[in-house]
Amino acid sequence: MNHAIVHADVTADLSLDGRDEHLEAMTLTNLRRDIIHRTAEHAAATGSTVSLVITDIDAVATLAVHPDGKVEETAPRQPRTADDEQRPATPVAAAPAPSVIESAPVWKPQSDAYPATGAPEPEAAAAPVVPSAAPVPSAAEAPSAAEPADAPSAPEAAPAPQAAPVSDAPSAPNLSTPQQTLASWRESAAPSDSSAAPAADQPGGSLASPPARPEPSAPIHDTRPPRSAPAAQQAAPSQQAPSPQPNQPQASAPQPARAQQRPTPKPAQQSPQAAPPLPSMTQATPAAAAAHPSAPAGPRKSFLVQETVEEPAQQGFRGFMTKMGAKVAPSERERAERADEQAVSQHWPGPRTIAVVNGKGGAGKTPTTILLSAILARYGGAGVLAWDNNQTRGTLGWRTEQGPHESTLLDLLPNVQQLLGTGAQSADLASYVHHQTRDRYDVLRSKPMALAAAQRISGDDVDAIHAVASKYYRLVVIDSGNDESDPLWLQMIDHADQIVVATTTRDDHAEAGALLLDALRARDERSAKLAANAVAIVNQADPKESKHELRRVSDGYREFAREVVAIPHDPAMVDGLLRLGSLDPTTQRAWLAAGAAVARGL
């Protein structure tokens, strides 16, 4: 039994035909590559395909390694259990095809016998079978024209099931000639040899002549009701023959059925005004569609149907199999991550403003502003501004990169009218904002070194700054202060399209955020909608707190917030310059989920 067990310490135990080997590598990718390489060498030496059961970190899979180095997955992948570390996995029987990404099935006809219209089919599919319990009489036993016909059955009696409807009325193609009467059609019929089946009796036969009916087990009569019997006219449509065209005389008496071939009558010549011309495609109307049943009843189905083709897996063991050429479908975890990436990559018509709020200092508003801006800018492209809207020593500028100048929003305010003019360009903002080279967003700083009295900003100033920001940026993320009665804070709420409550697992931080949402619900109708659509981001600031506390605060916010995202503790978020790339991959994934939650509300 050939198997390989991958351990968390980047080592593996490989067994090929009873020969055990211990492998070590620097990364899991290199370790998996070594396993496949050793197995391919063994397959080339033996000249046969090697079936290998590999127990990876997160899954157990059965692979077929060919002598030429090709690798296929021959059995459904199973999740790894605790027992897989102690015992080798049992190889699974190889499936007839490798596990690949599901693709659209190739259409194939149910039968190869599909001749073109007018071409005869093989004799095996010639005449349909008439489901009748009575024996079918021969041509000699068929009733003649001189024999009297039995009385027609009552309309309530259901007719015996037949392969095709039988009637003395002319076939559907001949009903389009109003000049051809029923009597003249019957007079033109000539007897012929009933043993010779016409080609039109076959499903794929010619449509030039009417089909010959199969010989019934009992005489078949004309079931058309007489004109003097109004009750018979209310019978089911399946029990009535097609009504004749106007000015077409009725037959004087029902004629007995004849098992014989009838020649095709010559169609009567019609004038060009007999049938109205079909309307053009650009002039089609509902009335025209009703006049021509062949026209589609509803809107035509477009040929330009786009089908989403899923990319193969790129992460974990599935991603390793994709790199080896197996083209494995992604896991549900990877699909969820791709959905979040698509959400934060969207562009919306018109600018959007996101306000990060909490009435308690130290609740994590500034890190939330920085990392949300980084997520939205990295995945959605440029055009994101982080704005420090704080009169009491806002620290957004302390935790982000500084540009080649020291400008703040106090330097921007005197030039608002110039920046809003028609001659202004987006590059002119580089003198006032600080670009983040790695995370690709801009920062509009406040001046924390000055006292609040020295940099007092009014609500009109907030309107002016927001007008400039919304002209040059598609997304504006505002880091707010702690005073909810400040005109800056209230004016920010009036411009916001999305509220984000930043909090930690501390009870006072969580309670302050909840009280803020209560105040917004009581303020006015627009603020109440913002509170109902709010997103809560709960950060585990204290590494000593358990996951139970993180879950407790998150569950508490789910009662009144649209979405809640929990962020695990990360030392890189505590102090210093904050970049998205400096975080642990698990923390980066959590912030991606937070950005997707915010984007879904825009």
N, C-alpha and C positions, 0 to 999 in steps of 0.2 A: 504494500500500500504506500503510495507516494503522497506525502503531505509536508506542509510547512506551517510553522506557528510563529507569528510576529509578536514580539513582546514590546511593552511600552518603553523599555530602555534602549530602543533602536537596535535590538538584536533579534535573531531568528534561528530556529532549529529546522533544518531541511533534511528530509529522508527520501532517498530515491532508490527504489529496489533494495531496501534493507541497508543502504549505506547512509549513515547519519553524518551531518555536517553542521557546525555552528557558525553563523554569519554575523558580522558586525558592520555597521556603517555610520556615517555622520548624520544622515537624515533618513526619514522613512522612505522618501522617494528613491534614494540610492539603494536602500535595503531591498525594496520591492524589485528594483531593476536587477539586482544581483541574483535574487531568487529566480526570476524568469530567465536570466542569462544562464545560470547553472542548469536549469531544467531543459532549456533549449539545447545546450551542449550534450546533455544526456540523451535527448531525443535524437540528435544527429548521430551520436555514437551507436545507438541501437537501431537506427533506421525506422523507428515507429513513433507514433504519437503518444505522448506521455500525459496521462490523466493525473492532475495535481489538485489536491484539496488544500487551499490556503486559508488559514485562520488569521485574519488581519485584526487590527485594533477594534474595528466596529462591525465586522461582518465575516461570514464564512462563505467562501465561494469555491466552485469546482471549475477548474480551467483545463483546457485541452491545448497542450503546447506541441506544435508540429516540428518536425526536423528542420524546416526552413525558417523557424523563428516566429511563425504566426501564432497568435494567442487568441483563443475563443473561450467564452464563458458557456459551459455546457449544462448548467443546472441553475435554477432560481437561487438567488443569494439569500442567505438566512442571517438574522442578527446573531452576533456572538454572545454566548452565555458564559457564566463563570466556570462551567465544566470544561469548556473548550481549552482553557489554559492548562488543564491537567492531563487531558487525554487527547490523542489525535482524532481529528474528524474522520468520519466514515465517508468514503467517496460515494457520490450520488450517480445514479445511472445517467449516462449522457443523453441529452435531449437531441432530437433530430436537427435542430437549428440553433445557432448561437443567440444569446440574449442581446438584442440590439434595440435601438430606439424604434418605437412603433411608427410605422409609416402607413400612408394610405394604401389600402388593398388594390391590387391590379385587377381590373374588371375582366372577367372571362365569361363567354357565353355558356349557358347550361348544356348546350349541345353543339356539336360541330356541324350539324345538318341545318344550316340556315341559308338556303339558296336565295338568289335574287328574285325580285318580283317578276312573275311570269315564267320562271324556270321550274320544271317539275321536280318533286322530291322523290326519294327512293320509294319503292312500292311498300316498304314496311310501314310507312306512315300515310297510306293512301286514304281509305274511306273510314270515317268514324264509326265506332261500334254503337248500335242502337240498343239502349238498355231496355229490353222488353222480355217479359217472361214467356210469352207465346212464341212458337217457332215462326221463322220468317218464311212465307210461301215463296215458291219459285215463280218465274215469269209466266209459266203456263197456268198457275193457280191464281194469278192476279185477277181481280174483278174487271170485267169488260165494261165498255160504255153502255151496253144494253141493259146490264143488271141494275135494278132499282137500288137507290142509296137508302141506308137506314136513316131513321129520324135523328136529327142532331140532339146531342145530350143537353141537359139543363145547364145554364150558365154557372150554377153553384158547383158542379162537379169539376174537380181539378183534372186537367188532361194528364196523360201518362208522360213521364219524362222522356225527352227525345234529345238527340245530339244537336239538332238544328231545327228552328221553327219551320213548319210546313204549311203552306197556304197556296190556294189557287190564284191569289192575286199576283200580279207581275212583280218581279224582283225590284229591289230598291233602285238600281241604275235605270230601269225602264220607266219609273214613275216621273222622271224629269221631262217626259215628252207628253204634253197635254193633248196633242192631236191623236195619239195612239189610244184607242178605246180598248176596253177589256174584251168586248166581243170580237173585234178584229184581231186582237192578240191571240185569242183561242182559235179563231178560224185559220190563222196562219200556222198553227202548230201542226207538224206532220209526224206520224208514227215512225219510230226507228227501233233498231235493235237495242233492247234494254240491257243486254249483257255487256255492251261496250260502254264502259264508264267514261264520261268526258273528263278532260284534264281539269276543268274548273271545279270538279267535285273534290279534288285534293286541296289540302290547305295551301300548297304553294303553286297551284295550277294557274292557268290563264284566266283572266277576268273578262275575256271577250264574250263568252257565252254563259247563260245562267246555269247554275249547278243542278244536276239531276238529283231528285230526292231519293232517299233509300226506301226500299219496298217495305211498307208497314205490315204489321201482323193483322190488322183489320182495316176495312175501308175507311179512308179519311175523307171527310166531307168539308164543304165550304161552310165555315162557322160564322160567316158575316151575318149580322142580324138584318132582318128585312126592315125596310124604311117605315113600315106600319107598326113596328113593335118598339115603343119607346122604352120599355123596361129592359130590353136586351141591349139598348144603347148604353145603359149604365153599368155594363159588365166591366170587368178589369181590362186594362189595356192589353194584357197578354193574351186575352181570349177574343180580341177583335182584330180583323184584318185591316190593313191600311185603307183609309177612305180614298175613293178615286178623286181625281182632279175635277175642277169645275167643267161643266159642259161635257161630261163623260157619262154615257148611259150605263145603267146598271144591267147586269145579266138577268135574263128572265127567270132562270131557275138555277139552283146550284148544280154544278157538274161533278161527277165522280172523279176521284183522283186517278191519275194515270202514271204508272211507273215507266215513263218514256222520256226520251230526250226531246227538248223543244228548241228549235232554232232561234237564234237571236233576231228579233225584229229589227228592221232598219229604222234608225231614229228619224223622226220627222224633222224636216228643215224648219229652223226657227229664225225669226228675224233678229237683227242685232238688238232690237229693243225688248226682246223677251226677258232678259235678265239684266238688272241694273249693274253697272260696273262697280268693282270693289273700290272703296276709298283708298287713297294713298296712306302711307304710314304716318305722315305728318298731319292728316286730316281725319284720323280715326276718332269716332265719337261713340258713346255708349249705345246710341240708336243703331249705328252702323255695325257695332259688334253683335247686337241682337239680331240684326238682319242676316248676318253671316256667322253661323255657329262655329265655323272653323277658326275664327279669331279668338285670341286668349281673352278670358273673362276679366282677369285682373292685370296688374302691371307685369310686364315681362320679366322673367328672372335673368339677371345679368350674368354674362359669361365671366366677368372679372370678379371671381370669388377668391378672396385671399385666405389661405389656410396658414395658421401659425405652425412653423416648423421648429420644434424644440431642439435647442442645441444640446450636444452631449454633455455629460458630467465633467466638471473641472475641479472638483474638490474631493479630498479623501481618497479612499481606495477606488471609488468609482472613477474619479478623475485620473488616477494612475492607470486604470484599465483603458480609459479613452486614449491616453498617450501611447499605450502599447498597441493601439489599433482596434480595440474591441468595440468602441462607440457605444458606451453604456449610458443609459438614461440617468438623469440626475435624481438624487434623493429628494424626499419631501422637504427636508431642511434647506437644501440648496435651492429648491423651487421657491420657498418662502423668502429667501434672501434676494432672489432675482426679482420677486414681486415688489419688495421694498425698494430696491434700486430703481425700478421703473417708476415707482411713485414719486421719489425725490428728484427724478430727472425730468419731470414734466415742466412745461412752460405754460403759463396762464395768460389769457388776454387781459392786458392791463396790469399795473403794479399791484403787489400784495404786501400788507404790513402785518408783522407778527410782533406782539408785545409780550415780553417775558416779565412776569409780575410776582411779587410776594411782599407783604408789608413788613416782613421781618428781615433784618440784615443778616448776612451769612447763610442764607437759605440756598445759595447756589445759582443765583440769577446770572451772574457774569459768566461762569463756566458754561451754563446752558446756552447763553447767547453766542458764545464763541464756537461751541461745538455744533450747534444747529446751523450756524452760518457756514461752517466748514463742510458739513454734510451736503447742504443745499448747493454750495458752490462747486464742490468736487464732482458731484454727479450730474448737476444740472447746467454746469457751465458758469461763466462769469455773470456779473450783474447782480451781486448780493452785497448789501451794505449792512454792517453792524454799527449801530448808533448808540452812543452813551448819553442817554437822556436823564442826567442826574446832576442836581445842583449841589449835592453834599459829597464831594470827593468820590466821584465814580472811578472805579479801578479798571475799566475795560482797557484803557491804554497801557496800564502796567502789565497786563497779561498777554499782550499781543505785540507783534513786530512794529517797530517804528520806522517810518520812511525817512527820506533824506531831509526832513524838515521837522518842526515841532508845532505845526499848526493844529488848532482845535476848532470846535464849532464857533467859538468867539471870533475867530478870524474869518470864518465863512459868512457870518451874518451881514457884515457891511457890503458884501458882494453878491447878495441874493438876487437883486434885480438884474445885475449883469449876467449872472448864470442862467437866469430865466429868459434872457433875451434871445432873439432869433440868431444872433451872430455867435452865441456861445457854443463851445464844443465839449464833448465828454472828456477830452484830455485836459481841459482846464481844471477839472476837479482834482487832479493829481497834486495840486498845490495845497489842498486842504485835507485830503484823506490819506490814510496809511495802508498801502497794499500788503496783503499777506501772501508772500511769494510761494509758499507751499500749499496753502489751503485755498488760495485764489479768490478771496473776498477782500473788501475794503473796510476800514474802520474809521469812523468819525468820532474823535475823542472829545471828552470834556477836559477841564483843567483842574485836576484835583489838588494842585498846589495852592490855588487861590481859595479864599474864604467864599462861602455862599453869598454873602452880601456883595462881594466884588464881582461876581459873575451871575447876578440875578437875571433870569430869562423869563419872559412872559409867555402867555399862551399864543400871542400873535407871532412871537419868534418861533415857536414850535410849528405853527402853520407854515411859515416861510421856509424853514429847514426841510419840512416834509415835502413841500412843493418841489424843491430842488432834488431831494432824494428820489421821489417818485418819477421825476423826469428822466433821470439818468440810470436808475436801477429798477430791475423787475421785482426784486424782493428786498424788503427793509426789515431787519430784525432789531428791535429796540430793547436795550437794557435799561430798566427803569429804576427809580429810586425807591425809598421806603415810605415816603410821605404821600399817602393816598389823597390828601386834600390839596396838594400842590397843583397849581394850574398846569405845570408841565405834565404831571401824571394824568390829570383828567383830559387834557387835550390829546395826549397819546391814545387814550382809550377811544376817543371819538374818531381817530384815524385808523384804528386797528381792524383787521379782518380776521384775526385769530389770536386767542388768548392762550398763553402757556404759563401754567403755574409751576414754578420751580420750588422744590422743597427737599429737605433731607428727612431722615428717619426720626429726627428729634420731634418730640410732641409739640413744642412751641412753634417750630417752623411749619409743621403740618397744620396746626390749628390756625395760624395766621393766614395761610393760603386758603383754607376753607372759609374763614370769615370774609376774606376779600371777595370770593365768589358769591357769598350771601349778599354782600353790599351791592355787587353789580346786578344781581337779580332784582333788587329793590330800587335801583336807580332809575331806569327807564326801559322801554321795550327793546331798544337796540342793545343795550348793555346786558339785558337778560338773555338775549340770543347768543351773545358772545360767551356768557357764562355757561350756557347749556352746551355750547360747542367747544368748550375748553379742553385742553390736553394737559394732564398732570405728569410731570417727570420727577420721579422720586429717586434721589441719589443717596447711596449708602456712603456718607462721608466718614463715618467712624469705622475703622477696620475691625474693632472689637465687637461690634454689634452683629447679632446673628441674622441669618436669612429670614428667620421668623419675624423679626421687626420690620424688615423690608417688605415682606409679604403682608404684614398687618396694615401698614400705612397705605400700601398700594390698593388693597381690598377696600379700605375705607374711602378712598377717593373714587372708586368705581361707582359709588352710589350717586354722584352728582357730576362727574366729568365724562366727556364722550369717550376718551381713551386714556389709559394709564400705562406708562412705561417705567420699569424699574431698571436703574443703572447700578451695577456692582461697584464695589470700592476699587479705586485705582490710584496708586500713589502719584501718578503724573498729573492728576487733577487737583491735588491739594494746594500746590503753590508754584510760582514761577511762570515762565513763558509756556503757554498752553497751545499745543498743536494736536491735530487729530492723529497723525502718524506716530506720536509718542505713546499712545495708549495701547493697552493690551488688546489683542485681537478680539477677545470676548467683549471688552468694553466698547470697541469700535462697532461690533455687531449690534450692541444694545443701542448705541446712538444712531445707527442707521434705522433701527426700528422706531426710535423716537422721531427722527426726521420724516419717516413715512407716515406716522400718525398725524403729524402736523400738516403734511402735504395733502392728506386726504380731506382735511377741513378747508382747504383753499378753493 
